[in-house]
Amino acid sequence: MARELKATLNIGRPDEVGSILKRLRPYDQAVVLRRLDPAVQLRVFEVIPTAMAADIFQELEREERLQLLVAIGAAKAAPILDEMSSDDATDLLAELDQDHQRELLSLLRMEEADELRSLLAYPEQTAGAIMTTEYVSLAANNTVSEVFEQLRRVSREAETIYYLYVVDEQEHLVGVLSIRDLIMAEPDTRVEKLMIQDLVAAKVNDDQEDVARMIEQYDLLAIPVVDLTGTLVGIVTVDDIIDVITDEATEDISRLNAISGRAVDDLRVGAVAAARKRLPWLVLLLFIGILSGSIIASFEETLEAVVILAIFIPMIADMAGNTGTQSLALVVRGLALGEFKTEDVFRLLRREAGVGLILGTVNGLAIAVIASIWQQSIVLGFVIGFSLWLTLIVATLVGAIVPIIISRFNIDPAVASGPFITTVNDIVGLTIYFSVATALMVYLI
Amino acid sequence: MARELKATLNIGRPDEVGSILKRLRPYDQAVVLRRLDPAVQLRVFEVIPTAMAADIFQELEREERLQLLVAIGAAKAAPILDEMSSDDATDLLAELDQDHQRELLSLLRMEEADELRSLLAYPEQTAGAIMTTEYVSLAANNTVSEVFEQLRRVSREAETIYYLYVVDEQEHLVGVLSIRDLIMAEPDTRVEKLMIQDLVAAKVNDDQEDVARMIEQYDLLAIPVVDLTGTLVGIVTVDDIIDVITDEATEDISRLNAISGRAVDDLRVGAVAAARKRLPWLVLLLFIGILSGSIIASFEETLEAVVILAIFIPMIADMAGNTGTQSLALVVRGLALGEFKTEDVFRLLRREAGVGLILGTVNGLAIAVIASIWQQSIVLGFVIGFSLWLTLIVATLVGAIVPIIISRFNIDPAVASGPFITTVNDIVGLTIYFSVATALMVYLI
């Protein structure tokens, strides 16, 4: 398909490019375009209809569309922006620097520009920032047949027509009506008889995760967004919520694994950019690692007397880290999915203490037996077994408690991150191990 | 609300329980019920309408509804099951043991039981297993007004009426029509003029993740599911896909953090059940940890001569693990989101080699300087710095390569798991560290 497009452009039939692409859906159009050289991409964008260009733009990745936008130039980009739905246009503008943003906005119709400016003003990751203003609103005294009339007029423009929102004269949201109810009703029934008044709505400042949870819990296709006065200002549709859910999960995974930034970095990004996202955490962890080292250094005498103790350093460290990471992942995900309430904290901690006890006992016994036989020393077996037992109990609790404490300060608990918990638990484990060994040193030599 | 329900039951007005609960949405009804004692829950279920019971059942967690189902008894559970949409009924039945399943099915209407049996036959996590059979199908020669007639009849039963599926006489899927197109059309237009023939459909055996990706990429509200002959057999709706996306992300997080099972275990589960999900991995990792130990043991002479080398064991191990986990998370998530194609492998590995080089150089230099000053030995500084440099390069590549290899065998790459990569990288790092130290030992003593 990419080859076909290039050939069509080369034999000078640019008008046919649109009809070739039209056979595909926007997502697939973007896939094809991605395979073309930037110069050819640009020529394609010059000849296809504005509406198609807008659809493709919505499917491109952040980096891709920024490059393309700059290449196309503001004069040609403005009509494309005008065609995009308001939430996608806002996303795109938010990615631009101030100068490009201002230039593009100045080229739009006044009304459209004002709308986008007000959407841009909402803080990132809130309902206001992800909503679209292309919804259908009705008056309560409309009849069903009047609504059908209205739908025929506005249907093409609206983001969804499956939920219709009822507002009063001051644009306050007073009810919602599904197209299903509309179809079932008699033509002369008034909207007020059909609408549901007890509705679920998001506030403009609600976090996007909370909006996602409402849509998920109540199985909605869209949710209305109101401002502080109860005025309807937009809607968030389920397809945008799917993106929010995917992004938030990716963000959790990134943070749990100590990668900076809001998402796992684009696989197409270069080595320097990718390294920049991981380096800060690693350097921080290097310095914390020096702490582990200084703990061992402080037990230098013990270690000199019984060099064989060094054999179990990585095992104590790893097992402490692994156990902690397990609890951490559980709690972070539970918090993210909202499955977890404040009143559950003590029950969870008691549970995790029990888990730690079981994990510690099984692993501690196993390593005690193995170490005794391997190193021909029952005392060494006891030291390592007892230390691992105690370490696993503490490490399990640390992995559960730290994210809970962090989330109390309204910080995303995933920043606690696996490597961070691992390093903390290393210090705990090594301190226990060398303290026990030092206490029993006379029997070890 | 929970208290209000209990009071109403106690003063002997069971018929009012339904009207109290009716004020809430099903999700919130489930929240209220969850706060009641099992005995009271049971009494509530005995007095509320079957349709409400079915709605609440769909919102309960797996464990909760299993307990409730057994308590209610098959005779009363069957009508509830009958009311549920077929995908949810199938989910519920799949959770039961063979005996309970057979008992419940025998109490249903023959037709319903047969349908559920055929749905139960699809392998877990496929389109067939998550689809519902409550869709609207039309004939191509129907007119728009006939379709509206039909919709008024079946609207309440159908899972969605926003997409209507067009089938031929053999029930083969031939087109799709949105309610939007229907509203815009003249009453006497035939469906065949309006329908889109080039449609996206899932096959019954498609993995649920692939179905999710189709819905996500093409911004659909539902997708039709066809069998091998192209016969329409069901639809998957976007609300079920949201659950799939959430579950798959949780599964990735669990696996990356070495927790068995398909999801982070329920926070309400007891300590023994929770420990059972984490123990197998930990014991495996304990044994792999003995490998790290035996590497150190094999360098015992070096260690005895220069005990201070032990100080940097945890740092080498941790940094190797952390770097590997970062690459791992990136690749696993990229694979899960389908952002990553086979042809990208070499580009990715080259990129990760570059990242490893940067991470290794920065951290290696830092620790070389710190160790030289701290331990007053430039040679020791060189040993640890050079070892960390090499370790980070190798560890970054290991973290990227292992999940790619695993996914080639069609195994979920997340099973590679952070702790597993960590332990492998420990062994790599410690071998490098002690080999370098042994080579330079004469200068260290």
Interface residues (C-beta under 8 A of the other chain):
Chain A: R23 R25 Y27 F148 L151 R152 S155 R156 I161 Y162 I179 R180 I183 M184 D198 V200 I215 E216 Q217 Y218 D219 L221 V238 D239 I241 I242 D243 I245 T246 A249 T250 D252 I253 S254 L256 N257 A258 I259 V264 D265 L267 V269 G270 A271 V272 A274 A275 R278 L279 W281 L282 V283 L285 L286 G289 I290 S292 G293 S294 I296 A297 E300 L303 E304 V307 I308 A310 I311 F312 I313 P314 M315 A317 D318 M319 G321 N322 T323 T325 Q326 L328 A329 L330 V332 R333 G334 L337 E339 F340 D344 L348 R351 E352 A353 G354 V355 L357 I358 L359 V362 N363 A366 I367 I370 W374 G418 P419 T422 T423 D426 L430
Chain B: R23 R25 Y27 F148 L151 R152 S155 R156 I161 Y162 I179 R180 I183 M184 D198 V200 I215 E216 Q217 Y218 D219 L221 V238 D239 I241 I242 D243 I245 T246 A249 T250 D252 I253 S254 L256 N257 A258 I259 V264 D265 L267 V269 G270 A271 V272 A274 A275 R278 L279 W281 L282 V283 L285 L286 G289 I290 S292 G293 S294 I296 A297 E300 L303 E304 V307 I308 A310 I311 F312 I313 P314 M315 A317 D318 M319 G321 N322 T323 T325 Q326 L328 A329 L330 V332 R333 G334 L337 E339 F340 D344 L348 R351 E352 A353 G354 V355 L357 I358 L359 V362 N363 A366 I367 I370 W374 G418 P419 T422 T423 D426 L430
